[in-house]
Amino acid sequence: MGYYTEYLSTVFKGPFATAVKERFESRRAIRNLRASDKKLYKDLPRLVEKEHRVTKAISEEDRVIKELKIAAANGYALAFNASTMDRNILEAINNLIDAWNKAHELSARTTNAEFKHKIEEISRIFVTLMQKAVYKAEKEEREEYKDVMIITDESEKKNHEQFMQAVRLRFQSTESQSLLAKFAIRAEIRAERRFLEGIKKIATKCEQLAQKIGAQLRSKKTDEVSSMRLLSQFEAFAKESEYDIGQAFYEAYLIKKRDFLLMMKVIVNTNVLKQLNRKWIAMHFMPEVPVREREANIDAIEDKIGKEFHTIAQALRISISGIQKVKAKLARAA
């Protein structure tokens, strides 16, 4: 299923609902990944190599495979919802630009040269600060897209060893990978939504202030000095919006980056499980037939993740395209 198909079939796509889903998915993914780590790196070696409890070890391996499936499914869902939140951020930024354009149009309603000069000065500040935040966001999105495409390209080649090599390049040692499961992304999810709400509030304030100044300019009872004082508030909004936009995209980038590492960790764990089983077959600790059957289940998890990276890559391309459209809109507003 492509990103657009899945997006259109999703009922709840608003910031609040998406953030709730992100928190739930991250919690489930990390919990199951941690559980698989304990069994994979501690319990299974002890059961097989020290205690020789093969039946118990086989049962534990089945649980590991189930936990990795759950972690992978929630990792993908988190990636999808992170991209949906990107769309919410871009929508809020577009609304903010539209609100500012209404304020910018005020210069046509007065002959006061000082007022016109001030609004043009604030416009340059607004566009410059917004462009700074958006350019940084585009760089982060492209960095994440590059990582995803490396994995996607390797999965397309249908060469399992090359695919695993691409994944292993992201890690130094399998023993240290359990640390990656401890990445806490709930704080980033909360912060992302908070900054998104900040952008929306600034857009509302800009629109309300533009309406107020416009009403004053139309009124003969209000002098333009009063309008100039109100106009200076736009400069504060511009600086505030730069921070909120930069932080919203940065938190979104952290969520996607951590989720990417989480998905890579799932693949590393599946590969470690296969390598352990092959070693134990060679040592005659494990029966070969059931191990080979479970290996097919493990391969299915890896293949599914490889295919899902296509949808994740598509979502990142859409996000980058959305950022480029915002850049073009800002250029027109300059």
Phi, psi and omega in degrees: 000130179283170184297313183298320179299315180291322180296315181292333180274355179276128184282308184260108184239002181291165182303316183294310181297320180294319179296320178299315179296320179299316180296317180297314183292319180295320180297314180294318182297311182293319180300314181289327178292319177297318180297320179292325177302312183300314180292318187288316187265345181238300189293312184296312177302322179293314182296320185275309190274332182256314186261347179055039178262079188294316181300314178297320180296318179298319178297320179293324178296321178298322178292321178300314180299318178297317180295322179291324176297316180295317179298318180295316181297318180285329175296319178293315179300323178295318178299317179298313182289331174296322177290325176296321177294326174303317179297322177295320179295315180296322177297317179296321179294317178299320177294324178294317178297318179298320179296320179292322179301324177296322178292321181297328181291347180298333183297337180282350185263002182222156176257001181291114184295323180294319178297315180298317180297318182296316183291328176291323178295315179294324179299317179296318178298313181301310182295318181297314181293319179296317180297321179300314181293319184289320178298320178296318180297319181296320179299317180294318180296319181293325178296316180293320180298321179299316178299313182296319183292329176300313180292318180298314180299318181292323180292330179290334183287348179062019177256104188297322182294319178294322178300312180293326178296319178297322178290315183296333178298340179278354185227152181269320180206146181293330182294328183274357187287340179298337178295328182296331180292347183273000178300123180264116182251000180295325179295319178295323180296316179295317182294320179303312181294322180298315180289327176298315178296327177297317178298316181296321179294320179296319178300317179296316179298318179300315182294318180294320180292321178298319179295320181294315179294320178299319178295322178294320181293330179281336182275133179282344182280342184258129179278158185286345176295320178296320178295325178296322179295319178294323182299327182296340179292334179298327180296320177295321178298320181298316180292322179294321181292325178300316181295312183296318179295313179300316182288322179299314180290324180294316178296320178298320178296317179298318179300312181294322180295315180293323178293322177300315178296323178298316179295321177296324179295322176300315181295320177300316181296320178297320181290321178298318180299318179294318181295320178297315180297319179295321177296318182288331173295315180297329180272000181063031176268338184232143175286139189288317188299306180296329178294316179296325178294318179291329180298327177296322176294323179293317178300324181296323177296314181296318180296321180296318178297317178302318179290322182292336177296336176297316180293320178297318179297319179298317179298319178293322177297320179295319179296315179298318178299320178297320178295320179296323177294322176297318178300317179296321180294321177294322179298322178289331181281344183293000000 
